[in-house]
Amino acid sequence: MFSNVEIVHEGICHLGEGPVWNVQRQKLYWTDIYNRKIWVYDPALRAEAVFWSGELQVGGFAFTRTGNMVLCTHKGVFLQKLDGEGEPEQEPQLLFEIDLRGNEMFNDITVDPKGRIFAGTLLRPDFEHGTLYRLEKGKEPRIVLKDLQCSNGMTFSMDQRYFFHTDSNRYRITRYDYDSETGDICNPYVYFQGNAGMGSPDGITLDSEDHVWAAFWGGGCVRRMDASGRLVAETALPARQPSSVMFGGNGLEELYVTSAAENAENILTGYDSSGSFAGGQVYRLKPGVAGREEWLADF
């Protein structure tokens, strides 16, 4: 059933999220939000390690054009400087102080062609009044969308005309017209509308054929959608809570999938007493199509 799926991280992440493929380093990075760690996987060595750990809950992160990282956390947005070997140095420096309310936290983020960051928040446990921010060097954070239930995966179309945004608790991916010069979005259109029986669309990414790939939290699979939002492919996973997807590897021909043990009866193992596996591992599969290189943040 899972013949096309390989486990590359067997350790259990409480809330594995936000995978990023670093083309220069040829490595995969992802965050374990509640355990306050960023992991790295080197496919050449088939080795994984904790890349970063600290007091911040990193919901999403991006690499920058200057070789550093931006961390979107429960205490604001920080710059993490990296040394010549790509390893963290010094303590993270505050970039943007954002008024996050109570249990509000950053979740998925993405970088646009101009190096701006789109970063969404959610509030646990009620999942109401989440916000999508646009972050740009030299400017104050700008609110782009409000009253989101669970801001999640984002991506841009190949021609940069459209911006896709996921609101997981509404089972919806919305497509917006996008202006790459200003970063503005408008004219929302429901690109994909799911339902509880399918699971919730979570993290998303785009392939080289302009199709969207989405992890379906609670659905135990990743699905591929064409330009009209029609489901055209599905791959089942060992975990019922896949959280996000990212292309990587040589030629960006591999798809990496994070997952989460959250909600499992045993958070440390990811299993329920029934034997059902919620998740926490990271998977790799060969989807038969290449991805697109992600943009670097301009900070």
BASE-437403 format. One record per residue (C-alpha): residue in one letter; y, z, x; residue number from 1. Coordinates in nm, 4 decimals. Each point is the difference from the previous one (the first is absolute). Layout:
// BASE-437403
<residuo A&c2 Y&c3 Z&c1 X&num NUM>
...
// end
This chain:
// BASE-437403
<residuo M&c2 0.0000&c3 0.0000&c1 0.0000&num 1>
<residuo F&c2 0.2344&c3 0.0798&c1 0.2897&num 2>
<residuo S&c2 -0.1452&c3 -0.2488&c1 0.2511&num 3>
<residuo N&c2 0.3434&c3 -0.1391&c1 0.0850&num 4>
<residuo V&c2 0.1537&c3 0.3450&c1 0.0503&num 5>
<residuo E&c2 0.0015&c3 0.1878&c1 0.3316&num 6>
<residuo I&c2 0.1098&c3 0.3613&c1 0.0493&num 7>
<residuo V&c2 0.2431&c3 0.0274&c1 0.2928&num 8>
<residuo H&c2 0.1131&c3 0.3590&c1 -0.0633&num 9>
<residuo E&c2 -0.2718&c3 0.2360&c1 -0.1187&num 10>
<residuo G&c2 0.2155&c3 0.3120&c1 0.0118&num 11>
<residuo I&c2 0.1352&c3 0.1103&c1 -0.3350&num 12>
<residuo C&c2 0.3711&c3 -0.0406&c1 -0.0753&num 13>
<residuo H&c2 0.1344&c3 0.2196&c1 -0.2788&num 14>
<residuo L&c2 0.2453&c3 -0.2744&c1 -0.0937&num 15>
<residuo G&c2 -0.0449&c3 -0.3009&c1 0.2269&num 16>
<residuo E&c2 0.2823&c3 -0.2473&c1 -0.0614&num 17>
<residuo G&c2 0.2401&c3 -0.2614&c1 0.1345&num 18>
<residuo P&c2 -0.2055&c3 -0.2027&c1 0.2518&num 19>
<residuo V&c2 0.2092&c3 -0.2031&c1 0.2461&num 20>
<residuo W&c2 -0.1347&c3 -0.2539&c1 0.2486&num 21>
<residuo N&c2 0.1970&c3 -0.0073&c1 0.3253&num 22>
<residuo V&c2 -0.0258&c3 -0.3574&c1 0.1275&num 23>
<residuo Q&c2 0.1299&c3 0.0841&c1 0.3475&num 24>
<residuo R&c2 -0.2475&c3 0.2845&c1 0.0511&num 25>
<residuo Q&c2 -0.2795&c3 -0.1615&c1 -0.2045&num 26>
<residuo K&c2 -0.0697&c3 0.3339&c1 -0.1649&num 27>
<residuo L&c2 -0.0097&c3 0.1401&c1 -0.3531&num 28>
<residuo Y&c2 0.2062&c3 0.3058&c1 -0.0937&num 29>
<residuo W&c2 -0.0097&c3 0.2007&c1 -0.3230&num 30>
<residuo T&c2 0.1184&c3 0.3347&c1 -0.1317&num 31>
<residuo D&c2 -0.1935&c3 0.2972&c1 -0.1365&num 32>
<residuo I&c2 0.2897&c3 0.1391&c1 -0.1991&num 33>
<residuo Y&c2 -0.1048&c3 0.3551&c1 -0.0840&num 34>
<residuo N&c2 -0.1658&c3 0.0605&c1 0.3370&num 35>
<residuo R&c2 0.3287&c3 -0.1115&c1 0.1621&num 36>
<residuo K&c2 -0.1575&c3 -0.2472&c1 0.2387&num 37>
<residuo I&c2 0.0258&c3 -0.3662&c1 0.0909&num 38>
<residuo W&c2 -0.3254&c3 -0.1518&c1 0.1238&num 39>
<residuo V&c2 -0.0582&c3 -0.3029&c1 0.2218&num 40>
<residuo Y&c2 -0.3051&c3 -0.2249&c1 0.0246&num 41>
<residuo D&c2 -0.0580&c3 -0.2340&c1 0.2948&num 42>
<residuo P&c2 -0.2502&c3 -0.2689&c1 -0.1032&num 43>
<residuo A&c2 -0.0433&c3 -0.1202&c1 0.3592&num 44>
<residuo L&c2 -0.1331&c3 0.3426&c1 0.0979&num 45>
<residuo R&c2 -0.1359&c3 0.0818&c1 -0.3468&num 46>
<residuo A&c2 0.1795&c3 0.3317&c1 0.0467&num 47>
<residuo E&c2 0.2258&c3 0.2122&c1 -0.2202&num 48>
<residuo A&c2 0.2333&c3 0.2884&c1 0.0808&num 49>
<residuo V&c2 0.2796&c3 0.2108&c1 -0.1430&num 50>
<residuo F&c2 0.3140&c3 -0.1882&c1 0.1043&num 51>
<residuo W&c2 0.2607&c3 0.2424&c1 -0.1372&num 52>
<residuo S&c2 0.0013&c3 0.3442&c1 -0.1600&num 53>
<residuo G&c2 0.2768&c3 0.2394&c1 -0.0937&num 54>
<residuo E&c2 0.1697&c3 0.1931&c1 -0.2782&num 55>
<residuo L&c2 0.0995&c3 -0.3078&c1 -0.1999&num 56>
<residuo Q&c2 -0.2039&c3 -0.1545&c1 -0.2810&num 57>
<residuo V&c2 0.0273&c3 -0.3691&c1 0.0813&num 58>
<residuo G&c2 -0.0358&c3 -0.2009&c1 -0.3193&num 59>
<residuo G&c2 0.0703&c3 -0.3370&c1 0.1600&num 60>
<residuo F&c2 0.1122&c3 -0.1311&c1 0.3372&num 61>
<residuo A&c2 0.1029&c3 -0.3214&c1 0.1716&num 62>
<residuo F&c2 0.0317&c3 -0.1231&c1 0.3549&num 63>
<residuo T&c2 0.3441&c3 -0.1119&c1 0.1154&num 64>
<residuo R&c2 0.1329&c3 -0.2967&c1 0.1947&num 65>
<residuo T&c2 0.0849&c3 0.2393&c1 0.2834&num 66>
<residuo G&c2 -0.3582&c3 0.1240&c1 0.0328&num 67>
<residuo N&c2 0.0404&c3 0.3270&c1 -0.1869&num 68>
<residuo M&c2 -0.1033&c3 0.1232&c1 -0.3466&num 69>
<residuo V&c2 0.1756&c3 0.1002&c1 -0.3213&num 70>
<residuo L&c2 -0.1706&c3 0.2841&c1 -0.1884&num 71>
<residuo C&c2 0.0676&c3 0.0496&c1 -0.3721&num 72>
<residuo T&c2 -0.0857&c3 0.3632&c1 -0.0698&num 73>
<residuo H&c2 0.0360&c3 0.2843&c1 -0.2485&num 74>
<residuo K&c2 0.3081&c3 0.1162&c1 0.1953&num 75>
<residuo G&c2 0.1803&c3 -0.3310&c1 0.0357&num 76>
<residuo V&c2 -0.0229&c3 -0.3088&c1 0.2197&num 77>
<residuo F&c2 -0.0472&c3 0.0424&c1 0.3755&num 78>
<residuo L&c2 -0.0055&c3 -0.2130&c1 0.3140&num 79>
<residuo Q&c2 -0.2978&c3 0.0691&c1 0.2264&num 80>
<residuo K&c2 0.0582&c3 -0.1359&c1 0.3489&num 81>
<residuo L&c2 -0.2974&c3 -0.1437&c1 0.1883&num 82>
<residuo D&c2 -0.0450&c3 -0.0337&c1 0.3758&num 83>
<residuo G&c2 -0.0929&c3 -0.3140&c1 0.1927&num 84>
<residuo E&c2 -0.3661&c3 0.0506&c1 -0.0858&num 85>
<residuo G&c2 0.0798&c3 0.0269&c1 -0.3688&num 86>
<residuo E&c2 -0.0597&c3 0.3751&c1 -0.0150&num 87>
<residuo P&c2 0.2312&c3 0.2485&c1 -0.1775&num 88>
<residuo E&c2 0.2629&c3 0.1702&c1 0.2136&num 89>
<residuo Q&c2 0.2552&c3 0.2667&c1 -0.0952&num 90>
<residuo E&c2 0.0335&c3 0.1417&c1 -0.3486&num 91>
<residuo P&c2 0.0795&c3 -0.2280&c1 -0.2963&num 92>
<residuo Q&c2 0.3741&c3 -0.0462&c1 -0.0576&num 93>
<residuo L&c2 0.1476&c3 0.0023&c1 -0.3512&num 94>
<residuo L&c2 0.1222&c3 -0.3444&c1 -0.1091&num 95>
<residuo F&c2 0.0708&c3 0.0551&c1 -0.3695&num 96>
<residuo E&c2 0.0303&c3 0.3277&c1 -0.1859&num 97>
<residuo I&c2 -0.1217&c3 -0.0738&c1 -0.3519&num 98>
<residuo D&c2 0.0124&c3 0.2539&c1 -0.2814&num 99>
<residuo L&c2 -0.3682&c3 0.0244&c1 -0.0925&num 100>
<residuo R&c2 -0.0673&c3 0.2246&c1 -0.2983&num 101>
<residuo G&c2 -0.2658&c3 0.2711&c1 -0.0014&num 102>
<residuo N&c2 -0.3360&c3 -0.1704&c1 0.0497&num 103>
<residuo E&c2 0.1535&c3 -0.3439&c1 0.0505&num 104>
<residuo M&c2 -0.1408&c3 -0.1874&c1 0.2987&num 105>
<residuo F&c2 0.0143&c3 -0.3452&c1 0.1521&num 106>
<residuo N&c2 -0.2999&c3 -0.2204&c1 -0.0587&num 107>
<residuo D&c2 -0.0458&c3 -0.3681&c1 0.0919&num 108>
<residuo I&c2 0.2743&c3 -0.1883&c1 0.1829&num 109>
<residuo T&c2 0.0510&c3 -0.3584&c1 0.1140&num 110>
<residuo V&c2 0.2363&c3 -0.1917&c1 0.2292&num 111>
<residuo D&c2 0.1894&c3 -0.3095&c1 -0.1122&num 112>
<residuo P&c2 0.0783&c3 -0.3103&c1 0.2126&num 113>
<residuo K&c2 0.3356&c3 0.1443&c1 0.1105&num 114>
<residuo G&c2 -0.1538&c3 0.3264&c1 0.1186&num 115>
<residuo R&c2 0.1031&c3 0.2130&c1 -0.2971&num 116>
<residuo I&c2 -0.2468&c3 0.2570&c1 -0.1298&num 117>
<residuo F&c2 -0.0913&c3 0.0335&c1 -0.3670&num 118>
<residuo A&c2 -0.1400&c3 0.3505&c1 -0.0507&num 119>
<residuo G&c2 -0.1286&c3 0.1486&c1 -0.3243&num 120>
<residuo T&c2 -0.0448&c3 0.3593&c1 -0.1113&num 121>
<residuo L&c2 -0.2162&c3 0.1834&c1 -0.2508&num 122>
<residuo L&c2 0.0034&c3 0.3507&c1 -0.1439&num 123>
<residuo R&c2 -0.3241&c3 0.1939&c1 -0.0281&num 124>
<residuo P&c2 -0.1586&c3 0.1058&c1 -0.2258&num 125>
<residuo D&c2 0.2027&c3 -0.1514&c1 -0.2872&num 126>
<residuo F&c2 0.0518&c3 -0.3499&c1 0.1454&num 127>
<residuo E&c2 0.3381&c3 -0.0538&c1 -0.1606&num 128>
<residuo H&c2 0.3433&c3 -0.0984&c1 0.1295&num 129>
<residuo G&c2 -0.1112&c3 -0.1582&c1 0.3258&num 130>
<residuo T&c2 0.2554&c3 -0.2090&c1 0.1895&num 131>
<residuo L&c2 -0.0003&c3 -0.3113&c1 0.2163&num 132>
<residuo Y&c2 0.2524&c3 0.0045&c1 0.2854&num 133>
<residuo R&c2 0.1233&c3 -0.2770&c1 0.2273&num 134>
<residuo L&c2 0.0744&c3 0.1206&c1 0.3518&num 135>
<residuo E&c2 0.2207&c3 -0.2041&c1 0.2304&num 136>
<residuo K&c2 0.1432&c3 0.0737&c1 0.3432&num 137>
<residuo G&c2 0.3612&c3 0.1152&c1 -0.0144&num 138>
<residuo K&c2 0.0019&c3 0.0444&c1 -0.3779&num 139>
<residuo E&c2 -0.0715&c3 0.2802&c1 -0.2439&num 140>
<residuo P&c2 -0.3364&c3 -0.0091&c1 -0.1802&num 141>
<residuo R&c2 0.0248&c3 -0.2003&c1 -0.3199&num 142>
<residuo I&c2 -0.1990&c3 0.0659&c1 -0.3172&num 143>
<residuo V&c2 -0.1678&c3 -0.3229&c1 -0.1104&num 144>
<residuo L&c2 -0.2248&c3 0.1225&c1 -0.2836&num 145>
<residuo K&c2 -0.0123&c3 0.3271&c1 -0.1944&num 146>
<residuo D&c2 -0.2323&c3 0.1761&c1 -0.2449&num 147>
<residuo L&c2 -0.3157&c3 -0.1260&c1 0.1658&num 148>
<residuo Q&c2 -0.3182&c3 0.1890&c1 -0.0766&num 149>
<residuo C&c2 -0.1772&c3 -0.0590&c1 0.3315&num 150>
<residuo S&c2 0.1723&c3 -0.2374&c1 0.2407&num 151>
<residuo N&c2 -0.2651&c3 -0.1668&c1 0.2115&num 152>
<residuo G&c2 -0.0790&c3 -0.3240&c1 0.1836&num 153>
<residuo M&c2 0.2599&c3 -0.2711&c1 0.0659&num 154>
<residuo T&c2 0.0069&c3 -0.3442&c1 0.1564&num 155>
<residuo F&c2 0.1960&c3 -0.3275&c1 0.0057&num 156>
<residuo S&c2 -0.1059&c3 -0.3550&c1 -0.0855&num 157>
<residuo M&c2 -0.0511&c3 -0.2499&c1 0.2814&num 158>
<residuo D&c2 0.3214&c3 -0.1866&c1 -0.0864&num 159>
<residuo Q&c2 0.1907&c3 0.3320&c1 -0.0210&num 160>
<residuo R&c2 0.1136&c3 -0.0750&c1 -0.3545&num 161>
<residuo Y&c2 -0.1862&c3 0.2894&c1 -0.1587&num 162>
<residuo F&c2 -0.0489&c3 0.3725&c1 0.0523&num 163>
<residuo F&c2 -0.3068&c3 0.1709&c1 -0.1452&num 164>
<residuo H&c2 -0.0017&c3 0.3701&c1 -0.0904&num 165>
<residuo T&c2 -0.2851&c3 0.2162&c1 -0.1303&num 166>
<residuo D&c2 0.0438&c3 0.2866&c1 -0.2469&num 167>
<residuo S&c2 -0.3524&c3 0.1390&c1 0.0059&num 168>
<residuo N&c2 0.0086&c3 0.2339&c1 -0.2975&num 169>
<residuo R&c2 0.1157&c3 -0.2890&c1 -0.2164&num 170>
<residuo Y&c2 -0.2856&c3 -0.2159&c1 0.1427&num 171>
<residuo R&c2 0.2626&c3 -0.2615&c1 0.0748&num 172>
<residuo I&c2 0.1220&c3 -0.2287&c1 0.2747&num 173>
<residuo T&c2 0.3475&c3 -0.1390&c1 -0.0701&num 174>
<residuo R&c2 0.1434&c3 -0.3089&c1 0.1660&num 175>
<residuo Y&c2 0.3764&c3 -0.0202&c1 0.0589&num 176>
<residuo D&c2 0.2250&c3 -0.2786&c1 0.1172&num 177>
<residuo Y&c2 0.1048&c3 0.0934&c1 0.3533&num 178>
<residuo D&c2 0.3066&c3 -0.0933&c1 0.2058&num 179>
<residuo S&c2 -0.0903&c3 0.0260&c1 0.3680&num 180>
<residuo E&c2 0.3651&c3 -0.0069&c1 0.1079&num 181>
<residuo T&c2 0.1070&c3 0.3022&c1 -0.2056&num 182>
<residuo G&c2 -0.3336&c3 0.1705&c1 -0.0660&num 183>
<residuo D&c2 0.0768&c3 0.0069&c1 -0.3726&num 184>
<residuo I&c2 -0.2730&c3 -0.0375&c1 -0.2627&num 185>
<residuo C&c2 0.0360&c3 -0.1027&c1 -0.3663&num 186>
<residuo N&c2 -0.1761&c3 -0.1598&c1 -0.2979&num 187>
<residuo P&c2 -0.3155&c3 0.2141&c1 -0.0269&num 188>
<residuo Y&c2 -0.3138&c3 -0.1810&c1 -0.1131&num 189>
<residuo V&c2 -0.3377&c3 0.1657&c1 -0.0632&num 190>
<residuo Y&c2 -0.2174&c3 -0.1745&c1 0.2576&num 191>
<residuo F&c2 -0.3103&c3 0.2113&c1 -0.0687&num 192>
<residuo Q&c2 -0.0729&c3 0.2493&c1 -0.2781&num 193>
<residuo G&c2 -0.3224&c3 0.1968&c1 0.0267&num 194>
<residuo N&c2 -0.1464&c3 0.2933&c1 -0.1878&num 195>
<residuo A&c2 -0.1660&c3 0.3348&c1 0.0659&num 196>
<residuo G&c2 -0.3481&c3 -0.1503&c1 -0.0038&num 197>
<residuo M&c2 0.0833&c3 -0.2180&c1 0.2997&num 198>
<residuo G&c2 0.1499&c3 0.2782&c1 0.2074&num 199>
<residuo S&c2 0.3604&c3 -0.0010&c1 0.1194&num 200>
<residuo P&c2 0.1404&c3 -0.2680&c1 0.2298&num 201>
<residuo D&c2 0.1142&c3 0.1866&c1 0.3104&num 202>
<residuo G&c2 0.0913&c3 -0.1436&c1 0.3392&num 203>
<residuo I&c2 0.0404&c3 -0.3788&c1 0.0169&num 204>
<residuo T&c2 0.0436&c3 -0.2750&c1 0.2569&num 205>
<residuo L&c2 0.0319&c3 -0.3785&c1 0.0050&num 206>
<residuo D&c2 -0.2304&c3 -0.2597&c1 0.1556&num 207>
<residuo S&c2 0.0919&c3 -0.3356&c1 0.1540&num 208>
<residuo E&c2 -0.0800&c3 -0.1790&c1 -0.3276&num 209>
<residuo D&c2 0.2641&c3 0.2016&c1 -0.1876&num 210>
<residuo H&c2 -0.2602&c3 0.2125&c1 -0.1799&num 211>
<residuo V&c2 0.0445&c3 0.3747&c1 -0.0455&num 212>
<residuo W&c2 -0.2732&c3 0.2438&c1 0.1047&num 213>
<residuo A&c2 0.0006&c3 0.3448&c1 -0.1602&num 214>
<residuo A&c2 -0.2002&c3 0.3179&c1 0.0461&num 215>
<residuo F&c2 -0.1003&c3 0.1406&c1 -0.3393&num 216>
<residuo W&c2 0.0096&c3 0.3808&c1 0.0001&num 217>
<residuo G&c2 -0.2738&c3 0.1245&c1 -0.2302&num 218>
<residuo G&c2 -0.1414&c3 -0.3513&c1 -0.0205&num 219>
<residuo G&c2 -0.1990&c3 0.0142&c1 0.3229&num 220>
<residuo C&c2 0.0974&c3 -0.3491&c1 0.1113&num 221>
<residuo V&c2 0.2600&c3 -0.2382&c1 0.1359&num 222>
<residuo R&c2 0.1048&c3 -0.2968&c1 -0.2102&num 223>
<residuo R&c2 0.1742&c3 -0.3278&c1 0.0771&num 224>
<residuo M&c2 0.2539&c3 -0.1581&c1 -0.2352&num 225>
<residuo D&c2 0.1398&c3 -0.3520&c1 0.0042&num 226>
<residuo A&c2 0.3662&c3 -0.0973&c1 -0.0351&num 227>
<residuo S&c2 -0.0161&c3 0.0472&c1 -0.3773&num 228>
<residuo G&c2 -0.1539&c3 0.3484&c1 0.0245&num 229>
<residuo R&c2 -0.3474&c3 -0.1144&c1 -0.1063&num 230>
<residuo L&c2 -0.2907&c3 0.1883&c1 0.1588&num 231>
<residuo V&c2 -0.1995&c3 -0.2399&c1 0.2177&num 232>
<residuo A&c2 -0.2136&c3 0.2252&c1 0.2246&num 233>
<residuo E&c2 -0.1310&c3 0.3553&c1 0.0223&num 234>
<residuo T&c2 -0.1789&c3 0.1961&c1 0.2730&num 235>
<residuo A&c2 -0.1676&c3 0.3314&c1 -0.0824&num 236>
<residuo L&c2 0.0444&c3 0.2917&c1 0.2395&num 237>
<residuo P&c2 -0.2026&c3 0.3173&c1 0.0657&num 238>
<residuo A&c2 0.3010&c3 0.2148&c1 -0.1019&num 239>
<residuo R&c2 0.1358&c3 0.0203&c1 -0.3533&num 240>
<residuo Q&c2 0.3551&c3 0.0695&c1 0.1272&num 241>
<residuo P&c2 0.1096&c3 -0.2780&c1 0.2346&num 242>
<residuo S&c2 0.3704&c3 0.0478&c1 0.0593&num 243>
<residuo S&c2 0.1441&c3 -0.2914&c1 0.1956&num 244>
<residuo V&c2 -0.0745&c3 -0.3261&c1 0.1814&num 245>
<residuo M&c2 0.1242&c3 -0.1779&c1 0.3123&num 246>
<residuo F&c2 -0.1055&c3 -0.3121&c1 0.1891&num 247>
<residuo G&c2 -0.0754&c3 0.0381&c1 0.3701&num 248>
<residuo G&c2 -0.2270&c3 -0.1082&c1 0.2829&num 249>
<residuo N&c2 -0.0046&c3 -0.3320&c1 0.1845&num 250>
<residuo G&c2 0.1933&c3 -0.2533&c1 -0.2026&num 251>
<residuo L&c2 0.0546&c3 0.2643&c1 -0.2690&num 252>
<residuo E&c2 -0.3382&c3 -0.0993&c1 -0.1441&num 253>
<residuo E&c2 -0.1200&c3 0.3525&c1 -0.0802&num 254>
<residuo L&c2 0.1037&c3 0.2207&c1 -0.2898&num 255>
<residuo Y&c2 0.0237&c3 0.3745&c1 0.0611&num 256>
<residuo V&c2 -0.0153&c3 0.2420&c1 -0.2922&num 257>
<residuo T&c2 0.0963&c3 0.3687&c1 -0.0001&num 258>
<residuo S&c2 -0.1356&c3 0.2515&c1 -0.2504&num 259>
<residuo A&c2 0.0461&c3 0.3633&c1 -0.1016&num 260>
<residuo A&c2 -0.2118&c3 0.3094&c1 -0.0636&num 261>
<residuo E&c2 0.2675&c3 0.1371&c1 -0.2326&num 262>
<residuo N&c2 -0.1422&c3 0.1151&c1 -0.3366&num 263>
<residuo A&c2 -0.3509&c3 0.0362&c1 0.1443&num 264>
<residuo E&c2 -0.1737&c3 0.3316&c1 -0.0656&num 265>
<residuo N&c2 -0.0413&c3 0.0338&c1 0.3774&num 266>
<residuo I&c2 0.3125&c3 -0.1261&c1 0.1742&num 267>
<residuo L&c2 -0.1608&c3 0.0422&c1 0.3430&num 268>
<residuo T&c2 -0.2871&c3 -0.2383&c1 -0.0761&num 269>
<residuo G&c2 0.1530&c3 -0.2141&c1 -0.2739&num 270>
<residuo Y&c2 -0.3011&c3 0.0568&c1 -0.2256&num 271>
<residuo D&c2 -0.0469&c3 0.1444&c1 -0.3463&num 272>
<residuo S&c2 -0.3032&c3 0.2123&c1 -0.0869&num 273>
<residuo S&c2 -0.1356&c3 -0.3016&c1 -0.1885&num 274>
<residuo G&c2 -0.0158&c3 -0.1950&c1 0.3259&num 275>
<residuo S&c2 0.2929&c3 -0.2235&c1 -0.0886&num 276>
<residuo F&c2 0.2195&c3 -0.0803&c1 0.3022&num 277>
<residuo A&c2 0.3759&c3 0.0084&c1 -0.0588&num 278>
<residuo G&c2 0.0906&c3 -0.1237&c1 0.3457&num 279>
<residuo G&c2 0.1827&c3 0.0872&c1 0.3203&num 280>
<residuo Q&c2 -0.1450&c3 -0.2687&c1 0.2261&num 281>
<residuo V&c2 0.1586&c3 -0.3229&c1 0.1254&num 282>
<residuo Y&c2 -0.1806&c3 -0.3299&c1 -0.0564&num 283>
<residuo R&c2 0.0120&c3 -0.3495&c1 0.1439&num 284>
<residuo L&c2 -0.1144&c3 -0.3193&c1 -0.1683&num 285>
<residuo K&c2 0.0161&c3 -0.3750&c1 0.0588&num 286>
<residuo P&c2 0.1767&c3 -0.1457&c1 -0.3039&num 287>
<residuo G&c2 -0.0258&c3 -0.3653&c1 0.1059&num 288>
<residuo V&c2 0.3763&c3 -0.0465&c1 0.0156&num 289>
<residuo A&c2 0.2614&c3 0.1094&c1 0.2534&num 290>
<residuo G&c2 0.2943&c3 0.2278&c1 -0.0606&num 291>
<residuo R&c2 0.3645&c3 -0.0261&c1 0.0926&num 292>
<residuo E&c2 0.1662&c3 0.1899&c1 0.2825&num 293>
<residuo E&c2 0.2149&c3 0.2875&c1 -0.1250&num 294>
<residuo W&c2 0.3682&c3 0.0186&c1 0.0929&num 295>
<residuo L&c2 0.1433&c3 0.2642&c1 0.2328&num 296>
<residuo A&c2 0.2702&c3 0.2420&c1 -0.1101&num 297>
<residuo D&c2 0.3508&c3 -0.0393&c1 0.1438&num 298>
<residuo F&c2 0.0762&c3 0.3574&c1 0.1068&num 299>
// end
